[in-house]
Amino acid sequence: MFEIKITHHHNDQPEKVKQDVDDKRKKETNEEQPKPEKIETCYFCHQKFDINKDDYSHYKYGKFPMCAYCSEFYGFYSD
């Protein structure tokens, strides 16, 4: 009598979504590569440090380099 056609199973994803997931995995593997060392001088304490290191170091207001120690110490003045 009736013919039922199943287009997608519950666990299957459409082809476009599968491709997007693969692209995301490629981006994640590219991001895992270590960043090159970039030596800056802290605006507050004048210590030299690597701004690309995975810690709290950052640029205050986008232009003043701030080491991890000063970032934690002055953390209550966050922008």
N, C-alpha and C positions, 0 to 999 in steps of 0.2 A: 503494500500500500504506500507507505511513506518511506522516503529515503532520507536519512539524517547524515549530513556531511559535517565532520569535525575538522575545523580549519587549524586549530592550535590545541595541543594537549595542555594540561594544567602546568606542567613543568617546562614546557617549551617556551622559548622567547622568540619574538619576531626577529628576522635576520638583521634588521637595522640595529636593534638593541644589542645583539651579539657582537656586532662590529664595534659599537661604541664601547663596550666592555673591553674588547681587545685593545682599542686605542688608549683607554684609561690605563691598562696594565703597562703598555709601552711607555707612557708618560711617567708612571711611577718608577719604572726601572731607570729612566733617564734622570729623574730627580734624586735617586739614591747615590749618584756619583758625587764624590766630595767636591766642595766648592774650593776654588783657589784661595790661597792665603792672602788676606788684604790687611796690612798693618796700618792702624790708625793711632792717633794720640788722643787720649781721653780729654775732653773739654774741661772737666772738673779737676781731676787729680794729675793730669799730664803723664800718665803711664801709657806705654805702648802696648797694644793688644790687637788680636785678630778679630775684626768685626764679623767675619763670616763663620766664626766658630759657633757651634750650636749651644748658645747660652743666652743670657739676658742682655748682651750688648746690642746696642741699636743706635740709630741717629735720632737725637732729640730734635723735635720740630723739623725733621727732614734734612738737617744740615750740620748739627753738632754731634760728633761721635761721643758715645758714652759707653764706658767699659761695663762689664757685668757687675763688678763690685759696686760702682756708683749707681748703676741702674737699680740694684736691690736696696741700697742705702737710701737713695732719694726716691724710692718707689711710690711714696705717698704724694709726690708731686707729679704723678703721671699725666701725660697730655691727653 
